[in-house]
Amino acid sequence: MLTALWNELGFSDAFRRILRPHRQFDAEALLRVMVFTHLCDPKSKLRIHR
């Protein structure tokens, strides 16, 4: 559900255009995980590694 919202808001396309020249890994996926983690637990910045 969150991924569908991410795509509907256009974040996926925007980050792909911005990050394309600098990508050696899936940076957009990492950004998506950080945003979703923050939405689920706004007080925790250290739980991203889980």
C-alpha positions as CSV (number, residue, x, y, z in Angstrom):
1,M,0.0,0.0,0.0
2,L,2.8,2.4,0.9
3,T,4.7,1.6,-2.3
4,A,1.5,2.3,-4.4
5,L,1.2,5.7,-2.7
6,W,4.9,6.3,-3.3
7,N,4.4,5.6,-7.0
8,E,1.2,7.6,-7.2
9,L,2.7,10.7,-5.7
10,G,5.5,10.4,-8.3
11,F,8.4,9.9,-6.0
12,S,9.6,6.9,-7.8
13,D,10.0,8.7,-11.1
14,A,11.4,11.8,-9.5
15,F,14.1,10.0,-7.6
16,R,15.0,7.8,-10.6
17,R,15.6,10.9,-12.7
18,I,17.6,12.6,-9.9
19,L,19.7,9.6,-8.9
20,R,20.2,7.9,-12.3
21,P,23.7,9.4,-13.0
22,H,25.0,8.6,-9.5
23,R,23.6,5.1,-9.0
24,Q,25.7,2.1,-8.3
25,F,23.0,0.6,-6.1
26,D,19.3,1.0,-5.7
27,A,19.3,4.4,-3.9
28,E,15.5,4.9,-4.5
29,A,14.8,1.7,-2.6
30,L,16.9,2.9,0.3
31,L,15.1,6.3,0.4
32,R,11.7,4.5,0.3
33,V,12.7,2.3,3.3
34,M,13.9,5.3,5.3
35,V,10.6,7.2,4.6
36,F,8.4,4.2,5.4
37,T,10.4,3.5,8.6
38,H,9.9,7.1,9.7
39,L,6.2,7.0,8.9
40,C,5.8,3.8,11.0
41,D,7.9,5.0,13.9
42,P,8.6,8.7,13.7
43,K,10.8,8.8,16.9
44,S,13.2,6.1,15.7
45,K,16.0,6.9,13.3
46,L,18.1,4.0,14.4
47,R,15.6,1.2,13.4
48,I,16.3,1.5,9.7
49,H,18.9,-1.2,9.8
50,R,16.2,-3.7,10.9
